[in-house]
């Protein structure tokens, strides 16, 4: 091989190595952004459950019912299936559940477990107690900051939340 061909081959090879290294670093960076501070308590081929095992015997209620008439459910345990619209990006210590136009903040009993930070968009099932809570402007701003958004999905004022004891997350 003449020197010119060797040199072009070497430059192309070096460019390919750099491109592959950059792609690998980019993918590794994406994986590093997912935070999983809790291990699931149960796992199946289709899902992982965080907190305690999900109690299927708890009465199923829609998120829309809770958002529309939360006072009727305060103090009760409910089982809800809803889409996760946003997750706390710092720890996975709460998420915003959405069904239609209804939006409810879901926290975790005694701050005892967390969910993975990459579950936005998934339909999860959770069990927890409905509580009425006064949300201050500072708390609403804090929630938005933890979600990594400028918009405040939880408005200041009286709100109904669910303090979950169990969250089942689909694997896909």
N, C-alpha and C positions, 0 to 999 in steps of 0.2 A: 504494500500500500504506500502511495506517496504521502508526503507530509501534509499536504493540503487536505486530502481526504481524511486522514487520521485526525487532524485538527477539527474539521467540521463534525466528524463523528463524536469526538470528545465533547465539543461544545453542546451538541444536541443531547448527548447522554447526561451531561451536567445539568442542563436545563430541565430535563425530565426528572432527575433526582430532586432538584430544588422544588419543582412543581408537586411531586409526590409528597415530599416532606411538608410543604405548606398545607396541602390537603389533609394530611394526617394530623397536623397541629390544629387545623381548623376543626376537624371532627373531634379531636380530643378536647378542645375547648368547649364544644357543644355539650359533650357528655359531662364535663366538669360543672356545668351550670345547673344540672339537676341535683337537687338536694333531697336526700332520703335520710331523715334523722330517726325514723322508727322502722322497725322490722315488722312485717305483717304477722298477725297472730294465727291466721289460717291462710292457706293458699290452695287453689285448684288450678287446673289447666287454663281456666278462663278468667280467674280473678284473684285479687289479694284483698284481705280484710285487715284493717288497721284498728287499733283500740282493743275492743273485746269482740268475741265472736258475735256475728249479727243475729239478733233474735227475730226470726221470721214471724213469731206469734204476735209481735207488737202491731197495733192497728195501722194500716197503710192510709196515709193522708196525702193529698196533693199539696205541692208548694203553694199553688194558687189559693187553696183554702186557708192556709196559714197566713199568707200575706193579706188576704182579704178579710179574715175574721180571726185574727190571732188571739184575741181575748178569750175566745171559746176554748182555745187549746193550751193556754198558759198553765204550766205545771204538769201537763200530760206528756207521756212518752209517745212518740210517733215514729213511724217508718215512712221514709220519703224516697222516691226515685226522682232525680233531677239532673240536669246538665250542669257541670261546673263551668262557670263563665270565667272565673279568675281565681288564682291561688296566691297566698302570701309567698313571695319570692325569696324572703329571707330565711324562713324555716319550714314553711308548709304548716303553720300553726292555725290557719283558718282558710276558708274559701268562700266564695260567693256562689250560691246555687241559684239557678234560673230556670223558670218554666213559663213560657210565654213572656208576658210583661212583668211577671212576679219575680222579685229578687229578694233573697234572704241570706244573711250572713250566717255561716256555720262555724262555730268554734268547737273546742274539744274539752270534755270534762276534766277538770283539775289540771289542764295543760299537760295531760299525761301521755299524749301521743301526737304525732304529726303525720301528714300525708305527703307523698312525693310532690315536688314543685312543678312537675310536668303533666298534671292531670287535667289541665284546662281543655274544655271541649268534650270530655268524657261524661257519659251518663253513669252516675254513681248511685248507690243505695246507702242510706244511712239511718241510724236510729238515734234518737236523742230527745231531750226535754225542751219544750217550747218555753221561752222566757221573754218577758217584756223588759226592755232596757232603754234607758235614756242615753242617747248618743250625743256627746258634746261635739262642737265644731272641731276641737283639737283631736278628739278620737277619730272623727271622720277623716281628717287630714292624715292622721297616723295610719289608718287602714289603707288609704290611697297610696301612701309612701311605701308601705310593706308590699302592696300589690304591684308596685313599680309602674303606677299610672298617675297621670295628672288629674283625671276625673275622679270624683268621689262616688263610688258605686253605692255607698251607704250614706244617706243624708242625715244631717243632724236632726235631733228630735226623738220622739218615742218610736221605737222599732221592736219588731218581734224577731227573735233569733232562735236558733236551735243549738243547744249545747249537746253535741254528739258524743256517744259512748262507743260508736262503731261506724266505720265507713268501709263499704265494699267497693273496690275500684276494678273495673275490667282491665285485663292485660292489653287489649288492643283497642 
